[in-house]
Amino acid sequence: MRRDSGQATVEWTALLLVATIVFAGLAYAVSRTDAWALGHGVVRSIACGIGLDCEDEGADLLARAYGKETAALVRRYAPNVTYERRSAELPVDFRSCRKLECSNGPDDPREIDRTSAGLPVSAFTRVVDRRAAGGALYVQYWFYYPESFSGGIGRMFGHRWPGYHPDDWEGVQLVLPGDGRVLARATAHGGYSSGWTRWSGWYRVSGGSHAGRIVDRSDGERTTRSSDLSLTPLERLRDLALKRFAISPPWFKAVYRDPESQSS
């Protein structure tokens, strides 16, 4: 006997596919900013309606993932991000954008919370809580970029430069030992730019490669304030093992399981 719920799921999935195609076409028919932003909102709403890899956004999502107390710490210590000049890419949600056309933003020295296509600057979070066993609380903030290439001459040659690869994951990791300190380290080229150091609240992204450093402030570069950063817990996303990237995503990294690992 045919199940009505199964048929409904098929029909809704077909509707989602049609909507995706329609808004992909709109990207060529109207301004890219309007098309990407509108398409993102509508397609995501349909996906939420049929339960496909979608959660409510904001503080409620963090609270459901980590509990209110820990969620408040995740939001409180989220980084202010400052970007090296002459680099257009911004970190985005890979579920909505995996191309430069939707991830790039203006390089003006100002505060920025969205790409030129209207998508929010985003980070994915991961928490490892060892406090119950007398350990520390670890919070990871992972940033996804559609492409990576070396700075300087690499930015000039793009895809033709040997250092180029699609997909890039970088981030900043915090540890709260429980004695009032907050320490941090930033990922850079498969490792870390330094060991655990005092968390200043500021994280600087190198152009092209997106390697990071803990800094004390922005030096007149474009900046995304921590309060404007869209945060999504990786723990709440479905079927992560099925998602494919040219570079290992966070959930396949040793540091995802062991937050003291020296591998990023």
C-alpha positions in Angstrom: 0.0 0.0 0.0 1.3 3.4 -0.9 2.2 5.7 2.0 0.7 9.2 1.6 3.6 10.7 3.7 6.2 9.2 1.4 4.3 10.6 -1.7 4.2 14.0 0.0 7.9 14.0 0.6 8.6 13.2 -3.0 6.2 16.0 -4.2 7.8 18.6 -1.8 11.3 17.5 -2.9 10.3 18.0 -6.5 9.0 21.5 -5.6 12.3 22.3 -3.9 14.1 21.3 -7.0 11.9 23.4 -9.2 12.4 26.4 -6.9 16.1 26.0 -7.0 16.2 25.9 -10.8 13.9 29.0 -10.9 16.2 31.1 -8.7 19.3 29.9 -10.4 17.7 31.4 -13.5 16.9 34.6 -11.7 20.6 35.0 -11.0 21.0 35.8 -14.7 17.8 37.6 -15.2 18.0 40.2 -12.4 20.7 41.7 -10.2 22.8 39.0 -8.6 22.4 40.5 -5.1 18.6 40.3 -5.2 18.5 36.9 -6.9 20.9 35.2 -4.5 19.3 36.7 -1.4 15.8 36.0 -2.5 16.5 32.6 -3.8 18.4 31.7 -0.6 15.4 32.7 1.6 12.7 31.0 -0.4 14.6 27.7 -1.1 15.7 27.5 2.6 12.1 28.1 3.7 10.9 25.2 1.5 13.7 23.0 2.8 12.6 23.8 6.3 9.0 22.9 5.5 9.9 19.4 4.4 12.6 18.8 7.0 15.7 18.8 4.8 18.9 19.8 6.6 17.4 22.9 8.1 17.2 24.4 11.6 15.9 27.7 13.0 18.7 30.2 13.1 20.1 32.3 15.9 20.3 32.0 19.7 17.6 29.3 19.9 19.6 27.0 17.6 22.7 27.4 19.7 20.7 26.8 22.9 19.2 23.6 21.5 22.7 22.4 20.5 24.6 23.3 23.7 22.1 24.4 26.4 21.5 28.0 27.3 24.6 28.5 29.5 27.1 27.1 27.0 25.3 28.8 24.0 25.7 32.1 25.7 29.5 31.5 25.9 29.6 30.5 22.3 28.0 33.7 21.3 29.9 35.9 23.8 33.3 34.7 22.7 32.7 34.6 18.9 35.5 36.4 17.0 35.5 39.8 15.5 36.9 39.0 12.1 39.1 41.4 10.2 40.2 40.7 6.6 43.5 41.4 4.8 43.0 44.0 2.0 42.8 43.0 -1.7 40.8 39.8 -1.0 37.1 39.7 -1.8 36.0 36.4 -0.3 33.9 36.2 2.8 33.1 33.1 4.9 29.6 31.8 4.0 27.3 28.9 4.7 28.3 26.1 2.3 24.7 24.9 2.2 23.7 28.1 0.4 26.9 29.1 -1.5 30.0 27.4 -2.9 31.0 29.9 -5.6 32.8 33.2 -5.6 29.8 34.9 -7.2 27.8 34.6 -3.9 30.7 34.8 -1.4 32.6 37.8 -2.5 32.1 41.2 -1.0 33.5 44.7 -1.3 37.0 45.4 0.0 36.1 48.8 1.5 37.5 49.4 5.0 34.2 49.2 6.9 32.0 46.8 8.8 30.5 44.1 6.7 27.9 41.4 7.6 26.8 40.3 4.2 28.3 39.4 0.8 27.6 41.4 -2.2 25.0 38.7 -3.1 23.2 39.4 0.2 24.2 36.2 2.1 25.3 36.5 5.8 28.9 36.2 6.8 28.8 32.8 8.6 30.7 30.5 10.9 30.1 26.9 12.0 30.6 26.1 15.7 31.7 22.9 17.5 31.8 22.4 21.3 33.7 19.8 23.3 32.7 20.1 26.9 34.9 18.3 29.4 34.0 20.3 32.4 32.0 17.5 34.0 35.2 15.5 34.2 37.2 18.4 35.6 38.4 19.5 32.2 38.0 22.5 30.0 35.4 23.8 27.6 36.5 24.0 24.0 34.7 26.1 21.4 35.7 26.0 17.7 34.6 28.5 15.0 35.0 27.1 11.5 34.8 29.3 8.4 34.1 28.0 4.9 35.3 29.7 1.7 34.5 28.4 -1.8 38.1 28.8 -3.0 41.7 29.2 -1.7 44.8 30.4 -3.3 48.1 31.9 -2.2 48.2 35.7 -1.5 49.9 38.3 -3.6 50.7 36.8 -7.0 48.2 34.0 -6.3 45.4 36.5 -6.2 46.5 37.7 -9.6 46.5 34.3 -11.3 43.6 32.6 -9.4 42.8 29.2 -10.8 46.0 29.1 -12.8 48.2 29.4 -9.7 49.6 26.1 -8.3 48.4 26.9 -4.8 44.7 27.1 -5.8 42.1 24.6 -4.7 38.3 24.7 -4.4 36.8 24.6 -0.9 38.7 26.0 2.1 38.1 25.5 5.8 39.9 27.7 8.4 39.0 28.9 11.8 39.8 29.9 15.4 39.6 27.7 18.4 39.1 28.6 22.1 39.7 26.9 25.4 38.2 28.0 28.7 40.2 26.1 31.4 37.8 27.1 34.1 40.2 29.5 35.9 38.8 32.7 34.3 41.2 32.6 31.3 40.2 32.4 27.7 42.9 31.1 25.3 42.8 30.9 21.5 44.7 29.6 18.5 44.1 30.1 14.7 44.4 27.6 11.9 47.0 28.2 9.2 48.1 25.9 6.4 47.3 22.6 8.1 48.5 23.6 11.5 48.4 26.7 13.8 49.9 30.1 13.5 50.8 29.9 17.2 50.1 27.9 20.3 47.3 28.7 22.8 47.5 32.4 23.5 45.3 35.0 25.3 42.1 35.6 23.5 41.8 39.2 22.4 38.4 38.8 20.6 40.0 39.6 17.2 40.9 37.1 14.4 42.6 38.2 11.2 42.2 36.4 7.9 44.9 36.4 5.3 43.9 37.1 1.8 43.7 34.2 -0.6 44.9 31.4 1.7 42.6 32.5 4.6 45.2 31.4 7.2 44.4 33.1 10.5 46.1 35.0 13.3 45.0 36.2 16.7 45.4 40.0 16.7 44.5 42.8 19.1 42.4 44.9 16.7 41.5 45.7 13.1 44.1 47.9 11.3 41.5 49.8 9.3 40.5 46.8 7.2 36.9 45.6 6.6 35.6 43.8 9.6 32.7 41.6 10.6 31.7 42.2 14.2 31.1 39.1 16.4 27.5 40.2 16.9 26.9 40.2 13.2 28.4 36.7 12.6 25.8 34.1 11.8 26.6 31.0 13.9 25.4 27.4 13.1 26.3 24.4 15.3 27.8 21.6 13.2 26.4 19.2 15.7 22.8 20.0 14.5 23.5 19.4 10.8 22.4 16.1 9.2 24.4 13.7 7.0 27.7 15.6 7.2 29.6 12.5 6.2 27.8 12.5 2.9 28.9 16.0 2.0 31.9 16.3 -0.4 34.7 18.9 -0.3 38.1 19.1 -2.0 39.6 19.8 1.4 38.8 17.8 4.5 35.9 19.5 6.4 36.1 20.0 10.2 34.1 16.8 11.0 36.8 14.7 9.4 39.7 16.4 11.2 41.4 15.0 14.3 40.9 18.2 16.1 37.1 17.8 15.8 37.3 14.8 18.1 40.4 15.9 20.1 40.4 19.7 20.6 44.1 19.6 21.7 45.2 18.0 18.5 48.0 19.8 16.6 46.4 19.0 13.3 44.0 21.5 11.8 
